[in-house]
Amino acid sequence: MIDKKITWALIFAIVVESASVFAWAGGIGERLEEVEMRGAAQSEMAERLARSTSGVVSVRNDIIVRS
């Protein structure tokens, strides 16, 4: 009798642990997706900053040349 209870308890524990692992993995996937989206946004901002900086340098050089 005890063996059956232990067996069913063990099966139940394995099922619960498996469900927890899948839930955890899903959460990790969501976090990874969010980090990738942030990285893409930062790349766009870095590109804009580089263009702005080069524009400012160009204007500065024109002002120096005309002075």
C-alpha positions as CSV (number, residue, x, y, z in Angstrom):
1,M,0.0,0.0,0.0
2,I,2.8,2.5,0.9
3,D,4.5,1.7,-2.4
4,K,1.5,2.9,-4.4
5,K,1.3,6.2,-2.5
6,I,5.0,6.8,-3.0
7,T,4.7,6.1,-6.7
8,W,1.7,8.4,-7.2
9,A,3.4,11.1,-5.1
10,L,6.6,10.8,-7.2
11,I,4.7,11.0,-10.5
12,F,2.8,14.0,-9.2
13,A,6.0,15.7,-8.1
14,I,7.6,15.1,-11.5
15,V,4.6,16.5,-13.3
16,V,4.6,19.6,-11.1
17,E,8.4,20.1,-11.5
18,S,8.0,19.7,-15.3
19,A,5.3,22.3,-15.4
20,S,7.5,24.7,-13.4
21,V,10.4,24.2,-15.7
22,F,8.2,25.0,-18.8
23,A,6.8,28.1,-17.0
24,W,10.3,29.3,-16.1
25,A,11.6,28.7,-19.7
26,G,8.6,30.7,-21.0
27,G,9.5,33.6,-18.7
28,I,13.1,33.5,-19.9
29,G,12.0,33.6,-23.5
30,E,9.9,36.7,-22.8
31,R,12.9,38.4,-21.1
32,L,15.2,37.6,-23.9
33,E,12.7,39.0,-26.4
34,E,12.5,42.2,-24.4
35,V,16.3,42.6,-24.2
36,E,16.6,42.1,-28.0
37,M,14.0,44.8,-28.6
38,R,15.9,47.2,-26.3
39,G,19.1,46.4,-28.1
40,A,17.5,47.2,-31.5
41,A,16.2,50.5,-30.1
42,Q,19.6,51.4,-28.7
43,S,21.2,50.7,-32.1
44,E,18.8,53.1,-33.8
45,M,19.6,55.7,-31.2
46,A,23.3,55.2,-31.6
47,E,23.0,55.6,-35.3
48,R,21.0,58.8,-34.9
49,L,23.5,60.2,-32.4
50,A,26.4,59.4,-34.8
51,R,24.6,61.3,-37.7
52,S,23.8,64.2,-35.4
53,T,27.4,64.4,-34.2
54,S,28.7,64.4,-37.8
55,G,26.2,67.1,-38.7
56,V,27.4,69.3,-35.8
57,V,31.0,68.7,-36.7
58,S,30.2,69.7,-40.3
59,V,28.5,72.9,-39.2
60,R,31.3,73.7,-36.8
61,N,33.9,73.3,-39.5
62,D,31.9,75.5,-41.9
63,I,31.7,78.2,-39.2
64,I,35.5,78.0,-38.5
65,V,36.3,78.2,-42.2
66,R,34.0,81.3,-42.7
67,S,35.3,83.1,-39.7
